[in-house]
């Protein structure tokens, strides 16, 4: 069925799903600010009505989303102080995901439409980044239309494009590119040999835009993301030339003395020591993500605090009150393992198809295994959930029925 044959109702649902996806993948700082975006809050607050009138049916997202939120609520009541604003904010993210997932179940996106969307998202991020770079070169630091708002970190090698900061951009683009490649893979009937396609035919400008953005935005997270994505191309028939190519790129980046690459390398080396002091010394920013994960994996599972968490405190209070090197994953710190478990069930039921996958690796390394109150994290999960939906359709043999929708 072609686009022009879609019913008015389907078109309306597609527009809603597209708005939700864009909303979580982009943050316009001059309008939304750096913290809680009230634009996003207003739109999320409308999703219960969208759910009632457009997707009012039982899905796995509905069931496990409710279980996840209720578990967080009941672990929170074990503590003296409860931040209902935090629980309410979590509820908004969850109901928005439930609504988006329901729209996906209605097949509002064809793989063709979603694939084109990802390509435009990557290219627009790159175009805005280039415009920001030009502005910085000529001395313009405030141009709201391209998301420049006198950010403290602004420099020619430190720009955030359409996100709050470069590391957020790196995560969104890495997710979008992996999903873009998954779409090619599915449209090629599950064949993985797409390395040559990425720089030929209709995919070359998306690939160039992606690599340019990742290499010039000024984020150590971008290099970590590229390392994760490079694993996609390592197969038995490609290992002969892929491994030497990756080693060559590593040597080249190292010889160019790129500051962000050096940060990523030092953080990776320090992580292998397992010493929190060494990790913090290597890179303070990276350690804020690495140390909590390590602390969670090595914590005392017999301690009730680790199962119930420490309560619904804000991230600002968390930084102020708790010893930096004692952090665990934010969801574990707040809601304990009892909060983490249903979030992972939600993840594997609705978002990630396979445990041993690049999606899971990125969820652990780039998103700290947490479905928390962070918009760009949910934006990435929306993209993963969309691809998972197409993978399920492919495995059922029904994907070809709406590839061209």
C-alpha positions in Angstrom: 0.0 0.0 0.0 1.4 3.3 -1.1 1.5 6.5 1.1 -1.2 8.1 -0.9 -3.6 5.2 0.0 -3.3 5.7 3.7 -6.5 6.6 5.4 -6.9 10.0 7.1 -6.9 8.2 10.5 -3.6 6.5 9.7 -2.0 9.7 8.5 -3.0 11.4 11.8 -1.5 8.6 13.8 1.7 8.7 11.8 2.0 12.5 12.4 1.5 12.0 16.2 4.2 9.2 16.2 6.6 11.4 14.2 6.1 14.4 16.5 6.8 12.2 19.6 9.9 10.8 18.0 11.3 14.2 17.0 10.4 15.6 20.4 12.6 13.1 22.2 15.5 13.2 19.7 15.9 16.9 19.6 16.2 19.7 22.2 16.1 23.3 21.2 18.0 25.0 24.0 16.7 28.6 23.5 13.1 27.3 23.8 13.4 24.3 26.1 16.4 25.1 28.2 18.9 22.7 29.7 16.9 21.0 32.4 13.2 19.9 32.3 11.7 21.0 29.1 8.2 22.3 29.7 7.5 21.9 26.0 8.1 18.2 26.3 6.1 18.1 29.6 3.1 19.6 27.9 3.2 17.2 25.0 3.8 14.2 27.3 0.9 15.3 29.5 -1.3 15.0 26.4 -0.4 11.4 25.6 -2.8 9.9 28.1 -5.6 11.4 25.9 -3.9 10.1 22.7 -3.7 6.7 24.3 -7.4 6.7 25.3 -8.6 7.8 21.9 -6.0 6.3 19.5 -4.2 3.3 21.1 -6.6 2.1 23.8 -5.7 -1.6 23.7 -3.5 -3.8 25.8 0.2 -4.1 24.7 3.3 -5.4 26.4 4.4 -1.8 26.8 1.2 -1.0 28.7 1.5 -4.1 31.0 5.2 -3.8 31.8 5.2 0.0 31.8 2.5 0.0 34.6 4.4 -2.7 36.5 7.6 -0.7 36.2 6.0 2.5 37.5 4.1 0.8 40.3 7.3 -0.9 41.5 9.1 2.4 41.5 6.3 3.9 43.6 6.2 1.1 46.2 10.0 1.2 46.6 9.8 4.9 47.1 7.2 4.7 49.9 9.7 2.8 52.0 11.6 6.1 52.5 10.8 9.0 54.7 10.6 11.6 51.9 8.9 11.0 48.5 9.3 13.3 45.6 6.0 12.9 43.8 7.2 15.2 41.1 10.0 12.7 40.2 7.5 9.8 40.2 5.0 11.8 38.1 7.7 12.8 35.7 8.7 9.1 35.3 5.0 8.4 34.7 4.9 10.9 31.8 7.8 9.2 30.1 6.3 5.8 30.5 2.8 6.7 29.3 4.4 8.5 26.3 6.4 5.3 25.5 3.2 3.2 25.9 1.4 5.5 23.5 4.2 5.5 20.9 4.5 1.7 21.2 0.8 1.4 20.6 1.1 3.5 17.4 3.8 1.3 16.2 1.6 -1.8 16.8 -0.9 -0.1 14.5 1.8 -0.1 11.8 1.7 3.7 11.4 5.4 3.6 10.2 6.4 1.5 7.3 10.1 0.5 7.2 10.5 2.8 4.2 9.1 5.8 6.0 11.1 5.1 9.2 14.3 4.6 7.2 13.8 7.9 5.3 13.1 9.6 8.7 16.4 8.4 10.2 18.3 9.5 7.1 16.8 13.0 7.4 17.5 13.1 11.2 21.2 12.3 10.7 21.6 14.8 7.8 19.8 17.6 9.6 21.9 17.1 12.7 25.0 17.4 10.5 23.7 20.5 8.7 23.0 22.3 11.9 26.4 21.3 13.2 28.1 22.8 10.1 26.2 26.0 10.5 27.2 26.2 14.1 30.8 25.7 13.2 30.6 28.5 10.6 29.1 30.8 13.2 31.8 30.0 15.8 34.5 30.7 13.1 33.1 34.2 12.4 32.5 34.9 16.1 28.7 34.4 16.5 27.8 32.6 19.7 24.1 33.3 19.9 21.9 32.3 17.1 18.8 30.6 18.5 17.5 29.4 15.1 20.4 26.9 14.9 20.5 26.1 18.7 23.3 28.4 19.6 22.6 30.1 22.9 26.0 31.2 24.4 26.6 27.7 25.9 29.6 27.7 28.2 31.3 24.9 26.3 31.1 26.5 22.8 34.2 26.1 20.6 34.8 25.0 17.0 35.6 21.5 18.3 32.8 21.4 20.9 29.3 21.8 19.5 26.0 20.1 20.3 24.0 20.5 17.1 20.3 19.8 18.0 20.9 18.4 21.5 21.9 19.9 24.9 25.5 18.8 24.7 27.8 16.9 22.3 27.6 13.7 24.2 23.8 13.6 23.8 24.2 14.2 20.1 26.7 11.3 19.9 24.2 9.0 21.5 21.3 10.0 19.4 23.3 9.8 16.1 24.8 6.5 17.0 21.4 5.0 17.7 19.9 6.5 14.6 22.8 5.1 12.5 22.5 1.6 13.9 18.8 1.7 13.3 19.4 3.0 9.8 21.7 0.0 9.1 19.2 -2.4 10.6 16.6 -1.1 8.2 18.9 -1.7 5.2 19.6 -5.1 6.6 15.9 -6.0 6.8 15.1 -4.6 3.4 18.0 -6.7 2.0 16.2 -9.8 3.3 18.3 -10.1 6.5 21.7 -10.0 4.8 24.4 -8.2 6.8 26.8 -7.3 4.0 25.9 -3.6 3.8 29.3 -2.1 4.3 29.8 -1.2 0.6 26.2 0.1 0.3 26.7 2.7 3.0 29.0 4.8 0.8 27.2 4.2 -2.5 23.7 4.7 -3.9 21.2 6.6 -1.7 23.0 5.9 1.6 26.3 7.7 1.0 25.3 11.2 2.1 23.7 9.8 5.3 27.0 7.9 6.0 29.1 11.0 5.3 26.9 13.2 7.4 27.1 10.7 10.3 30.9 10.3 10.2 31.5 14.1 9.8 29.3 14.8 12.8 30.8 12.2 15.0 34.4 13.1 14.2 34.0 16.9 14.5 31.4 17.6 17.3 34.0 17.3 20.0 32.7 14.4 22.1 34.7 11.5 23.6 31.3 9.7 23.7 31.3 9.9 19.9 34.5 7.8 19.6 33.1 5.3 22.1 29.9 5.1 20.0 32.0 4.6 16.8 33.9 1.8 18.5 30.5 0.1 19.4 29.2 0.5 15.9 32.3 -0.8 14.3 31.5 -4.2 15.8 28.6 -4.4 13.3 30.9 -4.9 10.4 33.1 -7.6 12.0 32.0 -10.9 10.5 34.0 -14.0 9.4 34.1 -13.0 5.8 35.0 -9.3 6.5 37.4 -9.8 9.4 40.4 -10.0 7.1 40.1 -6.4 6.1 37.8 -4.8 8.8 40.2 -5.5 11.7 43.3 -3.9 9.9 41.1 -1.0 8.9 39.9 -0.4 12.4 43.4 -0.6 13.7 44.6 1.8 11.1 41.9 4.3 12.0 42.8 4.0 15.7 46.4 4.7 14.9 45.5 7.6 12.7 43.2 9.2 15.3 45.9 8.7 17.9 48.5 10.3 15.7 46.3 13.4 15.1 46.3 14.0 18.8 42.5 14.5 19.0 41.6 15.7 22.5 38.3 13.8 22.6 39.8 10.6 21.2 42.6 10.8 23.8 40.0 11.2 26.6 38.0 8.2 25.3 41.2 6.1 25.1 42.4 7.1 28.6 39.0 6.3 30.1 38.9 2.9 28.4 42.4 2.1 29.6 41.6 3.2 33.2 38.4 1.1 33.1 40.4 -2.1 32.6 42.1 -1.5 36.0 38.8 -1.6 37.8 40.0 1.2 40.1 37.5 4.0 40.6 40.3 6.5 41.5 42.1 5.8 38.3 38.9 6.1 36.2 38.1 9.4 37.8 41.6 10.7 37.3 41.5 9.7 33.6 38.3 11.5 32.7 35.9 13.0 35.2 33.0 13.1 32.7 33.4 9.5 31.6 33.9 8.3 35.1 30.4 9.6 36.1 29.0 7.0 33.7 31.5 4.2 34.1 31.8 4.1 37.9 28.1 3.7 38.6 27.9 0.8 36.3 30.9 -0.9 37.9 29.6 -0.2 41.4 26.2 -1.8 40.4 27.8 -4.9 39.0 30.0 -5.4 42.1 27.6 -4.3 44.8 26.5 -6.4 47.8 23.3 -8.2 46.7 22.4 -9.2 50.3 22.1 -5.5 51.3 18.4 -4.5 51.5 19.3 -0.9 50.5 20.5 -2.2 47.2 17.1 -3.8 46.6 15.0 -0.9 47.7 17.2 2.0 46.7 17.7 5.3 48.6 14.6 7.1 47.6 13.4 9.6 44.9 16.0 12.3 45.3 16.9 14.6 42.4 20.2 14.2 40.5 21.3 17.5 42.0 20.8 16.3 45.5 22.4 12.9 44.6 25.6 14.7 43.6 25.5 16.9 46.7 24.8 14.3 49.3 26.4 11.0 48.2 30.0 10.2 47.8 30.9 10.3 44.1 32.6 7.0 44.0 29.7 5.2 45.7 27.2 6.0 42.9 25.4 3.1 41.3 23.1 3.3 38.3 20.7 6.1 39.0 17.7 3.7 38.8 19.4 1.4 41.4 20.3 4.4 43.6 16.7 5.6 43.6 14.6 2.4 43.3 17.0 -0.4 43.9 17.2 -3.6 42.0 13.4 -4.0 42.4 13.1 -1.0 40.1 15.8 -2.1 37.7 14.3 -5.6 37.1 10.9 -4.5 35.6 12.6 -1.8 33.6 14.8 -4.5 32.0 11.7 -6.7 31.3 10.1 -3.7 29.6 13.3 -3.3 27.6 13.5 -6.8 26.3 9.7 -7.1 25.8 9.3 -4.0 23.7 12.6 -2.3 22.8 15.6 -4.7 22.3 15.0 -8.0 20.4 18.2 -9.9 21.5 20.3 -9.8 24.6 23.5 -10.4 22.7 23.2 -7.4 20.3 24.7 -4.0 19.6 21.5 -2.5 20.9 22.1 -4.0 24.3 25.8 -3.1 24.2 24.9 0.5 23.5 22.2 0.5 26.2 24.8 -0.6 28.7 27.7 1.6 27.6 26.0 4.7 26.3 22.8 4.8 28.3 23.9 3.4 31.6 21.3 0.6 31.6 18.7 3.1 32.9 15.2 4.0 31.6 15.2 7.2 33.6 13.8 10.7 33.4 16.0 11.8 30.5 14.4 12.7 27.1 17.2 11.7 24.7 17.4 8.3 26.3 13.8 7.6 25.6 14.3 9.0 22.1 16.9 6.4 21.5 14.6 3.7 23.0 11.8 4.8 20.6 14.1 4.2 17.7 15.2 0.8 19.0 11.6 -0.1 19.6 10.6 0.8 16.1 13.4 -1.4 14.6 12.4 -4.2 17.0 8.9 -4.0 15.6 10.2 -4.4 12.1 12.4 -7.3 13.1 9.4 -9.1 14.6 7.5 -8.5 11.4 10.4 -9.9 9.4 10.6 -13.0 11.5 6.9 -13.5 11.1 7.2 -13.1 7.3 4.8 -10.1 7.2 7.3 -7.3 6.8 7.2 -7.3 2.9 3.5 -6.6 3.2 4.1 -3.0 4.1 7.7 -2.3 3.1 6.6 0.3 0.7 3.8 1.9 2.8 
